[in-house]
Amino acid sequence: MSLFKRLFGGGGEAPSPKAESQEYAGFTITPTPIAEGGQFRVSARIEALIDGEEKRHELIRADVIRDLDEATDMSVRKAKQLIDQMGNALF
């Protein structure tokens, strides 16, 4: 792939399939591993209703994993770890 395609998004990879959301400590975690070079980048969306307002945080890590199921599991684990560390301060 040429440098320009990588920089400006042409010829990107197919999006990865969506995994099921799960509830954790009042938050909703949706794993969203990103297909990248035959591997999957650890990524998840964390959502919560705080003071009547829906808040969202996109977690994207540098970690890449070959297997989609493993990347999905790791995405959920990292999201739970972030929730445990930050709680509502995440937003």
Phi, psi and omega in degrees: 000138183286161180301318182295322178294320179293321182288321188250009169088003179289144176067033182294170180276161179296143178294149180280152181296149181280139176260165181286142176286156175218152180270141177208116175052039179084004178247155173251125180249126175240109178293135181223060180305141184256121178294130184204109176059039180080004178232183181228126178279137179292124183203146178205154174254130179245126182231150176203154175261113184236121182053041177077003181243131179283126180248150181220140176228131177261118179262120176228123182252164178283343183297134172236141185227142183291323186264131182298316181297319178294320178295322178296313179298317180295322178300317179293316180300316181292324178295316178298319179299316179295319177297315179299323182282321190251331183058220182293342179293349178300330183260000000 
